[in-house]
């Protein structure tokens, strides 16, 4: 949870940097350089990572990278037809979409407390970013973006356990950069034209991409997709904070209340019993498995028709 919270702080802090950089550089060009450089930096730090990319990691990393790339591409096109505030709220709806997709695709059960946290976070996002919305093509594209962000969270939650987080992140970022390259190809990919733009690309590539997505990939081995979705809603909270401190924007009452609601949602999702009662990984028929969940251990017995799970809590300090 702490790792994911740090990731949202990094993303929130780079909001103003990205906004300024994309004024003088096409968005697809910016994203191509950002993700490509992030993948190169990670590979350069650990050259042995290439040997650790087996067939399974390559397939899963490409799948997760495709979802990540689609999220950014849809968000970019949506921003051309809607305001940044509306885009921020609709993108943040992934916190509600994630458990809905988990229920629809994987038949995961969520407790009432978890649902309360989800909708509390969504309400907080609305107060922070929404100032009225009319639904058009931009809003539709951004809503699709939120769906892909939710799918990205779910895919990481199911595919990152048992895989090398570093290798999986390199493949993920490489795939996203190739997708953005395709989007930029019709006009040709141009290098940054100023030192400030290069600085923005370096900051977002190293911190907001390489570091952030490696931490997210690692963290989702230890938390559920719903927990991750709620914590990641802190991004607009941090973005608002840095906008006030560094961008000179005014802090409104609705922003304060919205931030308080998001923090409340994070607290609720951390209460024992709020995550899904089932493991993200479905066992084979007739199998037994055990997985750690917070301070307890989730023990499941699976039959042909359903799985039965119970949480066995360990004493503190064990």
C-alpha positions as CSV (number, residue, x, y, z in Angstrom):
1,X,0.0,0.0,0.0
2,X,2.8,2.4,0.9
3,X,4.5,1.7,-2.5
4,X,1.3,2.4,-4.4
5,X,0.8,5.6,-2.4
6,X,4.3,6.7,-3.4
7,X,3.5,6.0,-7.0
8,X,0.4,8.3,-6.9
9,X,2.5,11.0,-5.3
10,X,5.0,10.8,-8.2
11,X,2.2,10.9,-10.8
12,X,0.5,13.8,-9.1
13,X,3.8,15.7,-8.9
14,X,4.5,15.3,-12.6
15,X,1.1,16.6,-13.7
16,X,2.3,20.1,-14.2
17,X,5.5,18.9,-15.9
18,X,3.5,16.9,-18.5
19,X,1.0,19.6,-19.1
20,X,3.7,22.2,-19.9
21,X,5.7,19.7,-22.1
22,X,2.8,18.7,-24.3
23,X,2.0,22.3,-25.1
24,X,5.1,22.4,-27.5
25,X,5.2,18.7,-28.4
26,X,2.6,16.3,-29.9
27,X,1.2,14.0,-27.2
28,X,2.0,10.8,-29.1
29,X,5.6,11.9,-29.6
30,X,5.9,12.7,-25.9
31,X,4.5,9.3,-24.9
32,X,6.7,7.4,-27.3
33,X,9.9,9.0,-26.0
34,X,8.6,8.7,-22.4
35,X,7.9,4.9,-22.5
36,X,10.8,4.0,-24.8
37,X,13.3,5.9,-22.6
38,X,11.9,4.3,-19.5
39,X,12.3,0.8,-20.9
40,X,15.8,1.6,-22.1
41,X,16.8,3.0,-18.7
42,X,15.5,-0.1,-16.9
43,X,17.3,-2.4,-19.3
44,X,20.5,-0.4,-18.9
45,X,20.4,-0.6,-15.1
46,X,19.9,-4.4,-15.2
47,X,21.1,-5.8,-18.5
48,X,20.5,-9.3,-17.2
49,X,16.8,-8.6,-17.3
50,X,16.7,-9.5,-21.0
51,X,17.7,-13.1,-20.1
52,X,14.9,-13.2,-17.5
53,X,12.2,-12.5,-20.1
54,X,10.8,-15.9,-20.8
55,X,7.9,-16.8,-23.0
56,X,5.3,-16.4,-20.2
57,X,6.7,-13.0,-19.1
58,X,6.8,-11.8,-22.7
59,X,3.2,-12.8,-23.3
60,X,1.8,-11.4,-20.0
61,X,4.0,-8.2,-20.2
62,X,2.8,-7.6,-23.8
63,X,-0.8,-8.1,-22.7
64,X,-0.5,-5.7,-19.8
65,X,1.4,-3.2,-21.9
66,X,-1.3,-3.3,-24.5
67,X,-3.9,-2.4,-21.9
68,X,-1.7,0.4,-20.5
69,X,-1.0,1.8,-24.0
70,X,-4.7,1.7,-24.9
71,X,-5.5,3.6,-21.7
72,X,-3.1,6.5,-22.6
73,X,-4.1,6.6,-26.3
74,X,-7.8,6.8,-25.5
75,X,-7.2,9.4,-22.8
76,X,-5.2,11.4,-25.3
77,X,-7.9,11.4,-27.9
78,X,-10.6,12.1,-25.3
79,X,-8.7,15.1,-24.0
80,X,-9.0,16.7,-27.5
81,X,-12.8,16.8,-27.1
82,X,-13.4,17.4,-23.3
83,X,-11.9,19.4,-20.5
84,X,-9.0,18.1,-18.3
85,X,-11.3,18.2,-15.2
86,X,-14.0,16.0,-16.8
87,X,-11.2,13.7,-18.2
88,X,-9.8,13.4,-14.7
89,X,-13.1,12.4,-13.2
90,X,-14.0,9.9,-15.9
91,X,-10.6,8.4,-15.8
92,X,-10.9,8.1,-12.0
93,X,-14.0,6.0,-12.5
94,X,-11.7,3.0,-12.8
95,X,-12.0,2.7,-9.1
96,X,-15.7,1.8,-9.5
97,X,-15.2,-0.1,-12.8
98,X,-12.4,-2.4,-11.4
99,X,-14.6,-4.3,-8.9
100,X,-17.4,-4.4,-11.4
101,X,-15.2,-6.1,-13.9
102,X,-13.7,-8.4,-11.2
103,X,-17.2,-9.5,-10.4
104,X,-18.3,-9.8,-14.1
105,X,-15.1,-11.6,-15.4
106,X,-13.8,-13.5,-12.3
107,X,-17.0,-13.8,-10.2
108,X,-15.2,-12.1,-7.2
109,X,-17.3,-11.3,-4.2
110,X,-16.8,-7.9,-2.5
111,X,-18.0,-7.1,0.9
112,X,-20.3,-4.2,1.7
113,X,-17.3,-2.3,3.3
114,X,-15.3,-2.7,0.1
115,X,-18.2,-1.3,-2.0
116,X,-18.6,1.6,0.4
117,X,-14.9,2.4,0.0
118,X,-15.2,2.3,-3.8
119,X,-18.1,4.7,-4.0
120,X,-16.7,7.0,-1.3
121,X,-13.5,7.3,-3.5
122,X,-15.6,8.0,-6.6
123,X,-17.5,10.7,-4.7
124,X,-14.3,12.3,-3.6
125,X,-13.0,12.3,-7.2
126,X,-16.2,14.0,-8.3
127,X,-15.8,16.8,-5.8
128,X,-12.1,17.3,-6.7
129,X,-12.5,17.4,-10.5
130,X,-16.0,17.6,-11.8
131,X,-17.7,20.9,-12.6
132,X,-20.5,19.7,-14.8
133,X,-20.4,17.3,-17.7
134,X,-22.1,16.8,-21.0
135,X,-21.6,13.4,-22.6
136,X,-20.1,13.4,-26.1
137,X,-17.3,11.7,-28.1
138,X,-14.6,13.0,-25.7
139,X,-16.4,11.7,-22.7
140,X,-17.1,8.3,-24.4
141,X,-13.4,7.9,-25.2
142,X,-12.3,8.8,-21.7
143,X,-14.8,6.4,-20.2
144,X,-13.2,3.6,-22.4
145,X,-9.9,4.8,-21.1
146,X,-11.1,4.2,-17.5
147,X,-12.2,0.7,-18.5
148,X,-8.8,-0.1,-19.9
149,X,-7.1,1.2,-16.7
150,X,-9.4,-1.1,-14.7
151,X,-8.4,-4.0,-17.0
152,X,-4.8,-3.1,-16.5
153,X,-5.1,-3.3,-12.8
154,X,-6.9,-6.6,-12.9
155,X,-4.4,-8.1,-15.4
156,X,-1.5,-7.0,-13.2
157,X,-3.2,-8.5,-10.1
158,X,-3.6,-11.9,-11.9
159,X,-0.4,-12.1,-13.9
160,X,2.3,-10.4,-11.8
161,X,2.4,-13.1,-8.9
162,X,5.1,-15.6,-9.6
163,X,6.7,-13.3,-12.3
164,X,9.8,-11.2,-12.2
165,X,8.4,-7.7,-11.6
166,X,11.4,-6.0,-13.2
167,X,11.2,-8.0,-16.4
168,X,7.5,-7.7,-16.6
169,X,7.7,-3.9,-16.3
170,X,10.3,-3.7,-19.1
171,X,8.1,-5.6,-21.5
172,X,5.1,-3.6,-20.4
173,X,6.7,-0.3,-21.1
174,X,8.2,-1.4,-24.4
175,X,4.8,-2.5,-25.6
176,X,3.2,0.8,-24.6
177,X,6.0,2.7,-26.4
178,X,5.5,0.7,-29.6
179,X,1.8,1.4,-29.5
180,X,2.4,5.2,-29.1
181,X,5.0,5.0,-31.9
182,X,2.3,3.6,-34.2
183,X,0.1,6.6,-33.2
184,X,2.9,9.1,-33.9
185,X,4.0,7.4,-37.2
186,X,1.7,9.2,-39.6
187,X,3.4,12.5,-38.8
188,X,6.8,11.1,-37.9
189,X,8.3,11.0,-34.4
190,X,10.2,14.2,-33.6
191,X,12.8,14.6,-30.8
192,X,12.2,17.2,-28.1
193,X,13.1,20.7,-29.3
194,X,14.0,22.3,-26.0
195,X,15.9,21.5,-22.8
196,X,12.8,21.9,-20.7
197,X,11.0,19.3,-22.8
198,X,13.9,16.9,-22.4
199,X,13.8,17.4,-18.7
200,X,10.1,16.6,-18.6
201,X,10.7,13.4,-20.6
202,X,13.5,12.3,-18.4
203,X,11.5,13.0,-15.2
204,X,8.4,11.2,-16.5
205,X,10.4,8.3,-18.0
206,X,12.5,7.6,-15.0
207,X,10.2,8.5,-12.1
208,X,6.6,8.4,-13.4
209,X,7.1,5.4,-15.8
210,X,10.1,3.1,-15.0
211,X,10.0,3.6,-11.2
212,X,6.3,3.9,-10.8
213,X,5.2,1.0,-12.9
214,X,7.9,-1.3,-11.4
215,X,6.6,-0.4,-8.0
216,X,3.0,-1.0,-9.1
217,X,3.8,-4.3,-10.7
218,X,5.6,-5.4,-7.5
219,X,2.9,-4.0,-5.2
220,X,0.1,-5.9,-7.0
221,X,1.6,-9.2,-5.9
222,X,0.6,-8.2,-2.4
223,X,-2.7,-6.3,-2.7
224,X,-6.0,-7.0,-4.5
225,X,-6.9,-5.1,-7.6
226,X,-9.7,-3.3,-5.8
227,X,-7.3,-2.1,-3.0
228,X,-4.9,-0.9,-5.7
229,X,-7.7,1.0,-7.5
230,X,-8.8,2.9,-4.4
231,X,-5.2,3.8,-3.4
232,X,-4.5,5.1,-7.0
233,X,-7.4,7.5,-6.7
234,X,-5.0,9.6,-4.5
235,X,-3.3,10.7,-7.8
236,X,-5.7,13.7,-8.3
237,X,-5.4,14.6,-4.6
238,X,-1.6,14.9,-5.0
239,X,-2.0,16.6,-8.3
240,X,-4.2,19.2,-6.7
241,X,-1.8,19.6,-3.8
242,X,1.2,20.2,-6.1
243,X,-0.9,22.5,-8.3
244,X,-1.6,24.7,-5.3
245,X,2.0,24.6,-4.0
246,X,3.8,24.9,-7.4
247,X,1.2,26.1,-9.8
248,X,-0.5,28.8,-7.8
249,X,-3.9,27.3,-8.1
250,X,-6.6,28.0,-5.4
251,X,-7.5,25.3,-3.0
252,X,-11.3,25.1,-2.8
253,X,-13.6,23.6,-0.2
254,X,-14.8,20.9,-2.6
255,X,-11.2,19.9,-3.2
256,X,-10.6,19.6,0.5
257,X,-13.7,17.6,1.1
258,X,-13.0,15.4,-1.9
259,X,-9.5,14.7,-0.7
260,X,-10.9,13.8,2.7
261,X,-13.3,11.3,1.1
262,X,-10.5,9.6,-0.9
263,X,-8.4,9.3,2.3
264,X,-11.5,7.8,4.1
265,X,-11.9,5.3,1.2
266,X,-8.3,4.2,1.6
267,X,-8.9,3.6,5.3
268,X,-12.0,1.6,4.6
269,X,-10.3,-0.6,2.0
270,X,-7.6,-1.4,4.6
271,X,-10.0,-2.7,7.2
272,X,-9.7,-6.5,7.6
273,X,-12.5,-8.2,5.7
274,X,-13.0,-5.5,3.1
275,X,-11.1,-7.0,0.1
276,X,-12.5,-9.8,-2.0
277,X,-13.2,-12.9,0.0
278,X,-11.6,-15.0,-2.8
279,X,-8.1,-15.1,-4.1
280,X,-7.4,-13.4,-7.5
281,X,-6.1,-16.7,-8.8
282,X,-8.7,-19.4,-9.4
283,X,-7.4,-22.9,-8.5
284,X,-8.1,-26.0,-10.6
285,X,-11.0,-28.2,-9.7
286,X,-10.6,-30.2,-6.6
287,X,-7.4,-28.4,-5.6
288,X,-6.3,-26.8,-2.3
289,X,-4.4,-23.6,-2.1
290,X,-3.3,-21.0,0.5
291,X,-2.4,-17.3,-0.1
292,X,-1.5,-14.6,2.3
293,X,-3.9,-11.7,2.7
294,X,-2.6,-8.9,5.1
295,X,-2.2,-10.3,8.6
296,X,-4.1,-13.5,7.8
297,X,-3.9,-16.5,5.5
298,X,-6.6,-17.3,3.0
299,X,-7.2,-21.0,2.8
300,X,-9.4,-22.3,0.0
301,X,-10.8,-25.6,-1.1
302,X,-12.1,-25.8,-4.6
303,X,-14.6,-28.2,-6.0
304,X,-16.1,-28.5,-9.5
305,X,-18.9,-26.0,-8.8
306,X,-17.5,-23.5,-6.3
307,X,-14.7,-22.6,-4.1
308,X,-14.9,-22.2,-0.3
309,X,-12.5,-19.8,1.4
310,X,-11.8,-18.8,5.0
311,X,-9.3,-16.4,6.5
312,X,-7.1,-17.8,9.3
313,X,-5.5,-14.8,11.2
314,X,-2.0,-15.1,12.6
315,X,-1.2,-13.6,15.9
316,X,0.6,-10.2,15.8
317,X,4.3,-10.5,15.4
318,X,4.3,-14.0,14.0
